[in-house]
Amino acid sequence: MSRSLPLRLLAPLTVAGAIFWASAQSHLPLGVSLPHPLDKLVHASVYAIFAYLMDWALQAPGRLPTYRRHGWVFLLGLAYAISDEFHQSFVPLRDASFGDVLADTFGLLMGLGLASLPLLFSRRLSTFRWQRGSGKRPDPARPLILVADPHWSDDSFPGLREATAAHPNADWLFLGDLFDVWVGIPGMESEAHHAFLAWVAERRATGAWVGLWLGNREYFLDGHAKAFDLMGEGIGGGLEGESLAFEHGDLINADDRAYRVWNLLSRSGFLWLFFRILPAATARKLANRIEAKLHTTNREYKLAFPTEAFGKAAAHLSPATFLTGHFHTEEHVANGTALGWAFEGRFYVWQESTCQPLNQSGK
């Protein structure tokens, strides 16, 4: 737990205390009255502030995925709103109101929406990243095989087994978009997903370090974090002591508003709950259909590599080498490299502070 959490919690707890105090009054102070619909606007506004501050208090970069944090904030806020109306039912001249709970609920959603605005407009995204495990490899001298965007559709895994046989002593880092789609919800994972996890377990059993930094085709995979030495999402990936920074690359271009909105909605707690409720087969079909639709949402930004935005992101991390996937084309800008598409087994290797194409023969 972050040492600053108790101090951060003071802000939302103060708002919660003010709500409790106001609910305990038969009349508002100074003769203030709130006729309809002004009362609902006040309810929504207060709970928007409460949700915003609670989300801020729980922001410990590197721990909770955004969908879990927002889910907890919403559930805690809703529970408090319901309990507050129950409390009011015991106060003379006050009563419980379902309409007030609806207004409070709208306010919670509005507060979480406001807290998410940086994800839509900027690169200040540290509170939207999370990481589990260690970014420190036991032996940095070992070659680190880099795989970006293979977009596997089955368990044939082009290039993976060949590279494993040719480089048995290598570590591995995957920079996202391993499959056409991978949703980490029971019943929505395929045999190919389980086969890959079995491969990871085999590699780790031999002493290899294996990391996965999630891309825009992986959803709700934090439940598999213990299967890897490192798992993370968003900006800010890196290896300790190796002057290497990385991310998937989908958040490089802040001008791609359509994708930023999609990224936020597709990783929300509400979609997670929706998928959990749906029958597995139905949910899997829906996930595939949504992913097919995604191909057309940001076509303009896929056709042109964002050289300027990429250069700024790389420069911010200089002198470290900055690596991404996502763009499906190999590009070099200052200290940054966008790795080429690994669909046909085109992998890279990081060794002696240098990134270069991998020789699949191992020679």
C-alpha positions in Angstrom: 0.0 0.0 0.0 1.3 3.5 -0.9 2.4 5.5 2.2 0.5 8.5 0.8 -2.8 6.5 0.6 -4.0 7.5 4.2 -3.4 11.1 3.4 -5.0 10.9 0.0 -8.1 9.3 1.5 -8.7 12.3 3.7 -10.1 14.2 0.7 -12.9 11.8 -0.2 -13.6 10.9 3.4 -14.1 14.6 4.1 -16.7 14.8 1.3 -18.3 11.6 2.7 -18.5 13.2 6.1 -20.1 16.3 4.7 -22.7 14.2 3.0 -23.5 12.3 6.2 -23.8 15.5 8.2 -26.1 17.1 5.6 -28.3 14.0 5.6 -28.6 14.1 9.4 -30.2 17.6 9.3 -34.0 18.0 9.1 -33.4 21.4 7.5 -30.4 22.7 5.6 -28.5 25.5 7.5 -29.3 29.2 6.9 -32.7 28.3 5.6 -31.4 27.0 2.3 -33.9 25.0 0.2 -33.2 23.0 -2.9 -36.3 22.7 -5.1 -36.5 20.0 -7.8 -34.5 19.6 -10.0 -31.8 21.7 -8.3 -31.6 19.1 -5.5 -30.8 16.3 -8.1 -28.1 18.5 -9.6 -26.5 19.0 -6.2 -26.6 15.3 -5.5 -25.0 14.5 -8.8 -22.3 17.2 -8.4 -21.4 16.2 -4.9 -21.0 12.5 -5.8 -19.0 13.5 -8.9 -16.6 15.2 -6.6 -16.6 12.2 -4.3 -15.8 9.8 -7.1 -13.1 12.0 -8.6 -11.4 12.3 -5.2 -11.7 8.6 -4.4 -10.2 7.7 -7.8 -7.4 10.1 -7.1 -6.8 8.6 -3.7 -6.6 5.1 -5.0 -4.2 6.0 -7.8 -1.0 4.1 -6.9 0.8 3.9 -10.3 1.8 0.3 -11.1 -0.8 -1.5 -9.0 -4.5 -1.7 -10.1 -5.7 -1.8 -13.6 -8.0 1.2 -14.3 -11.1 -1.1 -14.7 -10.6 -2.5 -11.2 -10.0 0.9 -9.6 -13.0 2.5 -11.3 -15.1 -0.5 -10.4 -14.2 -0.2 -6.7 -14.9 3.5 -6.7 -18.3 3.0 -8.4 -19.3 0.2 -6.1 -18.2 2.0 -2.9 -19.9 5.2 -4.0 -23.1 3.4 -4.9 -23.1 1.6 -1.6 -22.6 4.9 0.3 -25.4 6.6 -1.7 -27.8 3.8 -0.8 -26.8 3.8 2.8 -27.1 7.5 2.9 -30.7 7.4 1.8 -31.4 4.7 4.4 -29.9 7.0 7.0 -32.2 9.8 5.9 -35.2 7.6 6.4 -34.6 7.9 10.2 -34.2 11.7 10.2 -37.3 13.8 11.0 -38.8 15.5 8.0 -36.5 13.6 5.6 -37.1 10.4 3.6 -35.3 8.0 1.3 -35.5 8.7 -2.4 -34.8 6.4 -5.3 -34.5 9.5 -7.5 -31.6 10.7 -5.3 -29.8 7.4 -5.7 -30.1 7.7 -9.5 -28.7 11.3 -9.3 -25.9 10.1 -7.1 -25.2 7.2 -9.6 -25.0 9.7 -12.5 -22.7 11.8 -10.4 -20.4 8.9 -9.8 -20.2 8.2 -13.5 -19.5 11.8 -14.3 -16.7 12.0 -11.7 -15.0 8.9 -13.1 -15.4 10.4 -16.6 -13.7 13.6 -15.5 -10.9 11.5 -13.9 -10.4 9.8 -17.3 -10.0 12.9 -19.4 -6.1 12.7 -19.5 -6.4 9.4 -21.3 -8.3 11.1 -24.1 -6.1 14.1 -24.6 -2.5 13.7 -23.4 0.5 11.6 -22.6 0.3 12.2 -18.9 -0.9 8.7 -18.3 1.1 7.3 -15.4 -2.0 6.8 -13.3 -3.5 4.6 -16.1 -0.5 2.2 -16.1 -0.1 -0.9 -14.0 2.6 -3.4 -13.5 3.0 -6.7 -11.7 6.2 -8.6 -11.2 9.8 -7.5 -11.6 11.4 -5.6 -14.5 14.8 -6.8 -13.3 16.2 -9.8 -15.2 18.4 -12.2 -13.2 21.0 -12.2 -15.9 21.0 -9.1 -18.2 23.7 -10.6 -20.3 21.3 -13.2 -21.7 19.8 -12.3 -25.1 16.3 -10.9 -24.8 14.0 -11.9 -27.7 11.5 -9.2 -28.5 8.1 -10.1 -30.1 5.6 -7.4 -31.1 2.2 -7.9 -32.7 2.3 -11.5 -33.9 -1.5 -11.5 -34.1 -1.7 -15.3 -33.7 -5.1 -16.8 -34.6 -4.3 -20.4 -33.5 -1.6 -22.4 -31.6 0.8 -22.7 -34.6 2.7 -19.7 -33.3 4.8 -18.9 -36.4 8.4 -18.4 -35.5 8.0 -19.0 -31.7 9.0 -22.7 -31.5 11.8 -22.2 -34.1 13.3 -19.3 -32.1 12.9 -21.2 -28.9 14.9 -24.2 -30.3 17.5 -21.9 -31.8 18.0 -19.8 -28.7 17.3 -22.0 -25.7 19.1 -19.7 -23.3 17.2 -16.5 -24.2 14.8 -14.4 -22.2 11.6 -13.2 -23.8 9.6 -9.9 -23.9 6.3 -9.7 -25.7 5.1 -6.1 -26.5 1.4 -6.9 -27.0 -1.2 -8.0 -29.5 -0.1 -11.6 -29.3 -3.5 -12.8 -30.6 -6.3 -11.4 -32.8 -8.0 -11.0 -29.4 -7.4 -12.3 -25.9 -10.0 -11.6 -23.2 -8.9 -12.9 -19.8 -12.3 -14.0 -18.6 -13.1 -17.7 -17.9 -14.9 -19.2 -20.9 -13.6 -16.6 -23.3 -10.1 -18.0 -23.7 -9.2 -20.4 -26.5 -7.0 -23.5 -26.6 -4.4 -21.3 -28.3 -4.3 -18.9 -25.3 -3.8 -21.9 -22.9 -1.1 -23.3 -25.2 0.8 -20.1 -25.0 0.6 -20.0 -21.2 1.9 -23.5 -21.2 4.8 -22.4 -23.4 5.5 -19.6 -20.9 5.5 -22.0 -18.0 8.0 -24.3 -19.8 10.3 -21.4 -20.5 10.2 -20.1 -17.0 10.8 -23.7 -15.7 14.2 -23.6 -17.6 15.2 -20.4 -15.9 14.2 -18.0 -18.7 12.7 -14.6 -17.8 9.4 -13.9 -19.6 7.6 -10.6 -19.7 4.4 -9.4 -21.4 3.4 -5.8 -21.9 -0.2 -5.7 -23.0 -1.4 -4.2 -26.2 -4.8 -3.1 -27.6 -5.9 -6.7 -28.3 -5.5 -7.9 -24.7 -8.2 -7.3 -22.2 -8.5 -8.0 -18.5 -5.4 -10.2 -18.3 -4.2 -9.2 -14.9 -5.5 -12.5 -13.6 -2.6 -14.1 -15.5 0.0 -11.8 -14.1 1.6 -14.5 -11.9 2.2 -16.6 -15.0 4.9 -14.1 -16.1 7.9 -12.5 -14.5 6.6 -9.1 -15.6 3.2 -8.0 -16.9 2.1 -4.5 -17.4 -0.1 -2.1 -19.5 0.1 1.5 -20.6 3.2 3.7 -20.7 6.3 3.3 -18.5 7.6 -0.2 -19.1 11.3 -0.8 -18.6 14.0 -3.1 -17.5 16.0 -2.1 -14.4 19.7 -1.5 -15.0 19.5 -2.1 -18.8 18.6 1.4 -20.2 15.6 0.0 -22.0 12.1 1.5 -21.9 9.1 0.2 -23.7 5.3 0.2 -24.2 3.0 -1.2 -26.7 2.7 2.1 -28.6 -1.0 2.5 -29.0 -1.0 5.5 -26.7 1.8 7.4 -28.5 -0.6 9.5 -30.7 -2.8 11.7 -28.5 -4.5 13.0 -31.7 -6.2 9.6 -32.3 -9.3 10.5 -30.3 -11.4 7.7 -31.6 -8.9 5.1 -30.5 -8.4 6.8 -27.1 -12.2 6.6 -26.4 -12.3 3.0 -27.5 -9.3 2.2 -25.3 -11.1 3.7 -22.3 -14.5 2.0 -22.9 -13.1 -1.4 -23.9 -11.2 -1.6 -20.7 -13.9 -0.4 -18.4 -15.3 -2.2 -15.4 -18.7 -2.1 -17.0 -17.5 -4.0 -20.0 -15.8 -6.5 -17.8 -19.0 -7.0 -15.8 -21.0 -7.3 -19.1 -18.6 -10.0 -20.4 -18.8 -11.9 -17.1 -22.6 -12.0 -17.2 -22.9 -13.1 -20.9 -22.7 -16.8 -21.8 -19.0 -17.5 -22.8 -19.7 -18.4 -26.4 -21.8 -15.2 -26.9 -19.2 -13.1 -25.3 -16.4 -14.5 -27.4 -18.3 -13.9 -30.6 -19.0 -10.3 -29.5 -15.4 -9.7 -28.7 -14.3 -10.9 -32.1 -17.0 -8.7 -33.8 -15.9 -5.6 -31.8 -12.2 -6.2 -32.7 -13.2 -6.5 -36.4 -15.0 -3.2 -36.1 -11.8 -1.6 -34.5 -9.9 -2.1 -37.8 -11.9 0.8 -39.3 -12.1 3.2 -36.3 -8.6 4.7 -36.6 -7.6 3.9 -40.2 -6.2 7.4 -40.8 -3.8 7.0 -38.0 -2.7 3.5 -38.9 -1.7 4.5 -42.4 0.8 7.2 -41.3 3.4 6.6 -38.7 3.2 9.5 -36.1 6.9 10.5 -36.4 6.6 13.7 -34.3 4.6 12.1 -31.4 6.9 9.1 -31.4 10.0 11.3 -31.3 8.7 13.3 -28.4 7.9 10.1 -26.4 11.3 8.7 -27.1 13.1 11.9 -26.3 11.3 12.0 -22.9 13.0 8.7 -22.1 16.5 9.5 -23.5 19.2 8.3 -23.1 17.4 4.9 -22.7 16.5 3.0 -25.8 12.7 3.2 -26.4 10.9 0.3 -28.0 7.3 -0.2 -29.1 5.2 -2.4 -31.3 1.7 -1.5 -32.6 2.6 0.2 -35.8 3.4 -2.9 -37.8 6.3 -1.2 -39.5 9.9 -0.8 -38.5 10.7 2.8 -37.8 13.7 4.6 -36.1 13.4 8.0 -34.6 16.4 9.2 -32.5 16.6 6.8 -29.5 13.3 5.1 -30.3 12.5 2.1 -32.5 9.1 0.8 -33.5 9.5 -2.9 -34.1 8.2 -4.5 -37.2 5.2 -6.8 -37.3 6.0 -10.3 -36.0 3.2 -12.0 -37.9 5.5 -14.3 -39.9 8.0 -14.9 -37.1 9.9 -11.6 -37.5 11.4 -11.2 -34.1 14.1 -9.0 -32.6 16.8 -9.4 -29.9 18.1 -7.0 -27.3 21.7 -7.8 -26.3 24.6 -5.6 -25.2 22.3 -2.5 -25.2 21.5 -3.0 -28.9 18.3 -4.0 -30.6 18.5 -5.9 -33.9 16.6 -8.4 -36.0 16.8 -12.0 -34.6 18.7 -14.6 -36.5 16.2 -17.5 -36.3 18.9 -20.1 -37.0 20.7 -19.2 -33.8 24.0 -18.9 -35.6 
